[in-house]
Amino acid sequence: MTDTLRKRFHTAHNNLRNFGERWRKKLLQTYDCDLEAGAQQHASGCSLRASSSSSRKDVGENTRVIAGVNRYPELAAEKSLIFCVDFVLNYRFLSPTRIL
């Protein structure tokens, strides 16, 4: 993943964590490249199962299959980010805002 994509994911993630919760602010997350590397290694195995929680102590995990973009990791990352934003906006019934 490129540094530009990392920054977009990090910013969007922190914005989503605080979206719709004006009465309290959640702690902002920091980006962890080692965690990213472990997640990529697990995803490369194509098991479609969650990784061992011992490999990501005190960290949650979301999984999503993005089809048809295996030669374009940047496109896969972008589609994944759009899916996450869409989920928050549509399934939590929140109104749109500038998240990305």
Secondary structure, DSSP 8 states (H G I E B T S, - for coil): --HHHHHHHHHHHHHHHHTT-TTS--------HHHHHHHHHHHHTT--S---GGGGTT--------TT-TT-HHHHHHHHHHHHHHHHHHHTT-------
